[in-house]
Structure formats: structure tokens, C-alpha cells
Amino acid sequence: MPALAHRQRAVCPVCNHTLISHRDGASEKLLALSFSALIFLLLSLPFNFLTFKASGQKHSIDLPTGITVLIEHDYLSLAIITSLATLLLPGMVLAGLVLLCLAQLQGRRPFYLPRLFTLVKALLPWSMAEIFLVGTLVSLIKITELADVSIGLSFYAFIGFSAFTALCISQFDPTRYAMWLSQGAPPQPKPLSEVQAKVSIQRTWALLITACILYIPANLLPIMYTEFFGRETPNTIIGGVISLWESGSYPVAIIILVASVIVPVAKIIILAWLNFSVQREKTTSKQLRIRYYRITEAIGRWSMIDVFVVAVLVSLIQMGNTMSIYPGQAALAFCAVVFVTMIAAMTFDSRLIWQQWKQLP
């Protein structure tokens, strides 16, 4: 691959996908963004995140306290998912980017760097700070009619953390770092065998079937329960969308509908179509199929918005019989749907779109 000038990029002549881009000072910029994101992450931990006031009672949480509240109320799985996706994994990604940038700027290639690079790439899809931020904003809109909610310093710091993390991810070019680690040689995909192709197809079908099964309880069962003066009301995903629409929160209702209903269904349908097309060697446009695959791979994680809405509301609203919110059985089922479809997209080998697997060695 020839050397690229500033702001130049190499594009695949077949599918028009950007293979690598070059910007002068890219490593310095990524290093500065990563350090800034880590600073905002640290600032988002010690101060108040949100404060909830209702019926003469007041409840404030910071991010660690919110996770502790989930654990104290025996919602350990929800606490683990929230802490990993919003704090720990993004922090690990940022720390990994800092080490990669420092090593490149210093011209060093320590023995651990290839594994660190692989780890950072693997963790990127599971880093969901910006999705948690959107979920928090949706939560605020949901409860503003019930009580007074104020925003603390940590919330503003978390906005900075999410923004800088998103910028880091957009600036990170895995191909460029892979070429640097391999002394300038462009990464070459390993040959795909017929056995690997069959395994990819079978695993993708298994994961998609699992997602379909989990999607039924995720939509039929309550995703959370609202207790108001001793009266408990179950709320399903669709029920929440309808309530938001009837209350006039049309943008939020549309966001939840798209993220929690349309995206998971569309992702399952598209992945099933892609898997079927490579299995039966259909002649559908390969460029169209790879475009759909990349879109599916990118948007699937945003379905976690509703899960984070539940996590925020449960952490914030715990006032006994006066007003409390508890997660329902559908919360974990829906979370499992999102994770399983994400893994299915990763399991599907996009090389099968370009190769006829029955003719592989």
C-alpha cells in the first residue's frame, strides 16, 4: 500500500469501504483525546450525578452509589452490566489507546503491544458510555412529570467523558496501528476454509435462534415495575412507548421504539438474510450485502438504551412505598437479546459474502 498524504484515505475499489486514512499528528491528537476522556471519567465519579425530589423526600446518587444501590437491592447482574459497559470497559479502552499512542510516538514496540491492540479492538463494541448518557437523558424526560430532578457536577463531567470517548473511537484507525505493529506491512486476512465457513454459518444460526427465543419474554414481560403509594404497576417496552407517546414525549417515544423494537428485529432479519444468502450462494449484490452487514454491526449496541433507562431509574428512585422503581424480568432478557445479536454479528464471517464457501479448501 503506498504512503498516504495528509487527509488522504485508501478505499476498497470493490465495496468503497475506507481501508485506512492518514492525518498528520493523528497519534498526538488521539493521545490528547484519550487523556482528556480519562480525566473526565475520574471527575464523573466523586460528585453528585442526579438528585430526585418527591413528596418531601430527596435522594441523590453518584455513579458508584448508583451501582451500589443496584447491588443492595439484589440486582447484581444489572449492576455488573452497567458498571462494565459504562465505566470499566471504556476506561480500559482509553488506557489501552494511551499506551498504544505513547508506544508509537516513542518508536517502541514492547512485547505486550500486539495483545493490547487486539484487546482494545475487542472491547470497542462493548464500550457504551455514550449510550448510557442517552439512556440517562431519556430517564430524566420520563420522570420530570413525577418529581423534581436536578443534575450534579458528575453528570456534566460524564457528558465530557462520553463526548471525548466517542471522539477517540472515531479517531482510532485499527488498520494504521496494525500496519505499524507489523513494520509497515498491511494486515492480510487468513485464508478461509470450508470448515471455518460451516462453523461460522452454524454458530450464527444458533445465536439468531437464541435471540428470537429471548425476544419473546423481553417484549411480553414487564421491563420494570413502578410502585406509587403502595400500588405497583408493570411496564413493558411497548407499554412504555405508548405512555411516552400519550404524554406528548414524541421524540423520546420514537427513540425507544426504534432502539428497543425496530433495531433488534431488523438486525435479526438482516443477519438471517445474510447467513441464508451465503449458505445458498445467492447472487444478490455483494456490495449491498456488505453495506447492510456494516450498518447492522454498528447500530445493534444502541438497543441497550432501554436497559440503561431501567438501571438509572432503579438507582435513583428508591423511596419505599411512596415511590420506587424495580427492574422486571424483561430487563435481563432484552439485554441478552442485544448481546446475543452483537455476538451473532461478530460470529458471521463477512468474507463469506465475497467467497463461495462450497468451493473453499
N, C-alpha and C positions, 0 to 999 in steps of 0.2 A: 504494500500500500504506500503511495507516495506521501511525502511530508505535506501537511496542510498549513496554509497561511492563516493569519488571524481571522476569525469568524467564518472560516471555511468548514464544510462538513462533507463527509463521504456518504453517498446514498446508494442503496442497493438498486441496480438497474432493473431488477425484476419486480420488486414489490414497493419500491420507492421509500423504504424504511431507512432512517438515518442510522448508519453503522457507527460512525464516530464523528465528533465535532472538535474543533480546536479553537481555543481562545487564549490569547496571551495572558499570563498571570492567573490561569484558572485554579491552580493549586493554592496560591496565596488567597484568592477570593474564597475558595471553599473552606480553607483553614479558618479564616476570619468569621465566616458564617457559622461554622461548627462551634467555635469558641463562644460566639455570641449566643447561640442556641443553648449551650450548656449553662452559661451564666443565667439566662432567663429561666432555665429549668430549676436551678438552685434557688432563685428568687421566688419561684412559684410555690415552694414547699412550706416556708415558715409562717406566712401571713394568712389572714382570713381569705377564703375563696368565695364563699357565699354566706349570706345571713338571711334567715327566714323568720318572719314575724307574723303571728296569727293568734287571735283570741287571747291577747295579753301574754303570750309566750314567745320566746326568742330562742333560736337555735342557729349557731354559727359553726361552720366547718372549714378546715383547711384540707388540702389534698390528702395528706397522711391520715388525718382524722376521719375523713370520709371513707377511706378504705377500712380503717379500724372499726367504724360503725357497722359496715357490712359483715365483718368477721364476728363482731359481738352478737349480731342477730342471726348467726349461723348461716350466712350467705357466703361461705368461704370460696366457692367456685366463682361467683360473680366478682368477689374481691380480687382473686388471683388474676382473672381475665382483665379486669380494669387496670390493675397496677402494672401488669406486664405490658399491655398494649399501649398505655398512655404515658408511662414513666420509665420503666426499666428498659424495655427494648429500644425505645427512641434514644434513651441515654447511652445504651451500648452502641447503637449505630453511630451516634455523634462522636463518641470516644474513639471508635474504630476509624472514622473519617479523619479525625485529628491525627492519629498515629500514621495513617496512610499518607496524608499530606506532608507531615513532618519528615517521614522517611524519603519521600520523593524530593522534597526541597533540599534535603541534606545529601541526596545521592546515595542513600543506604538501602540495602535490601536484606534486612535481617531474616533469619530462617523462618520466623513465625508469620511473616508478612503474607505469603500466599494463602495460608489458612485464615488469617484475619480478613483478607479481601473476600474470600469465599463466605465467611460468616456474615460480613456486612451485607453482601448481596442477598443472602438467605433471609436475613432479618428485615430487610426493607419493606416487604409487603405487610409484615405484622406490626410495623410501627404506625400507630393510629392516633397520634396526638391531635392532628387537625380534625379527625372525625369525632373525637371526644369533645373538642371545642364546639363543633356544630351541634352535637347532642346536648351539650350544656345550654346552648342558646335556645334550642327547641324546648328544653325543660323549663327555662325561665318564662318563655311565652305561655307554656301550659299552665303555670301556677300563678301568674301575675293577677289573675282574676280572683284567686282564692286568698291571697295574702300579700304582704309587702316583702319584696326581695331586694336586698342590696348587694352590690358587688364589692369585693375586697381587693386589696393590692395584689394578692396572688392571682386573681383572675386576669388582671391586666398583664402580669408577668407571664401567665400561661398563654395569652394571646401572642406575646412576643416569641415565646418558645415555639409555639405551633407555626408561626409565620416563618421564623428562621429555619426551623426543621424542614418545612416544605421547600424553602429556597435551597437548602443543602441537597435535598433529594433531586431537585430539578437541575442542579449544577453538577451532580455526580455523574460522570461518564464511565461506566464499568469497562467498556472496551478500551478506553485510553489507559486506564490503570492496568488492565490485563496485558496490553502491549508493552507497557513499561516493565512489568514484572517479568515478562518473557524476553526482555532485552530487545524490544522493538518488533518482534515477530507477531503478526496479527493472530488472534485466537482461532484455532481450527477445530470445528466440531468433530467429535469422534464418529467413526462410521456406525451406522445404524443397522443392526442385524434383524433378521426376521423374528427371532425370539424376543428381542427387546421391543419390537413393534407390537407383537401379540400381547406382551405383558402390559405395555402402555395402554392398549385398547381395552383389555380386560379390567385393569385397575380403574380406568376412567369410568367404564360402565358400572362397576361396583360402587364407586363413590357417588355417581349420579343417582343410582337407585336408592342408596342410603339417604341422600339429600331429599329425594322425593318423599320417602317414608317419614323423615323428620319434619318435613314441611307441613304435614297434616296436623300434628299436635301443636306446632308452632303457631298456626293460624286459628285452630279451634279452641285451644285452651287459653285462659287469661295470661297475658304477659305481665300484668301487675294487679294488685288489689289496693283500692283506696278506702281507708277507714275514716269516716267523718262522724264524730259524736256517737261512736259505737256502732254505726251502720257501715257494713263492709260491702263494697261494690267491685265486682270483677271488671277488668278492662281487657279486651282482646286488641290485636293490632288493627283490624278493620274497624272495630268499635271506636278506637282512639282517633282514627282518621275521620270517621263520621262526626264525632264530638267536636273535633277541631273545625271541621267544615261548618257545622251548625252554629258554632260560636263566632264565626267570621274570620278565623285564622286560616284563610285560604292558602297562602304561601307555605305555611308550616304543614298543613294537611297534604298538600301536593308533594312536599319533600318526603314526608313519612310514607305516603303511598308509593312514590317512585322507589325510595330506598328499601322499603320493607316488603313490598309486594311485587312491583314490576321488575326490579333488577334481579332478585333471586330467581323468579320464574324465567325471565329472559335468559339469564345465564345458564340455567339448566337446559333450556330448549336449544340454545346455540351450541353448547358443548356436546349435547346429544347429537345434533345435526352434524357437527364437525367429526365426531367419532364415527358416526354412521357413514359419512362421506368417504373417510379414509379407509374404513373397513371394506366398503363395497367399491372403492375406487371410482367414485363418481367424477364426472367431468366438469362439475361446477367450477367457475373461475377460482384459480388458486389465490390470486390477489385479493379477491373478495373474502375468501375464507380466512386468510391470514389477517386481514383487517378486522374481521369480526372477532377473531381469537384475541388479538391485542386489546381491543376495546373491552371484551369480557374479562380479560386478565386484570385490566386497570380499574374497572369500576366495581368489581364484586365486593371489595372490602368496605365500601361505603354503606353497605346494608347494616353495618354494626351501629349505625346512628341510634336505632330504637333500643338496642341493648344498653348503650351508654345513657340514654334518656332515663331508663329504669334505674341504672346504677346511681345517677345523680339524684333523682327524686327520692330513692330509698335512703340514701345517705343523709339528705337534707331534711326530709320531713319525717321525723320520729317524735311525736308528741303524745304518745299514749292513745287513749280513746278519743281525745279531742280531734286529732288529725294525724294519720300515719299512712305510709305507703309501703307495701311489701311486694317483692317480686313474685310473679306467678310461674307456673310450670313451663309456660311457653318461652320464658326468657332464655333458659339454657337450651331448649330445643331449637329456637331460632338462631342462637349463637352457634350451635352445632351445624345448622344448615349453612351459615356463612362460611365457617371454617372448612367444612367438607367440600363445598363448591370451590373454594380457593385452592384446596389441595388437588381437586379434580383438574382445575386449570393448569396447575403445575405438573400434574402427572401426565396430562395429554402432551405427547411429543409433537411439536409443531413441524418437525422435519417430515412427518408422515404426509403433510399436505403437499410436499414437493416431490415425494418419492412414492413409488408403488411398492407397498410393503411385501406383497406376494413375490416380488422379484428380487428381494433383498437376499444377501448371502446368509 
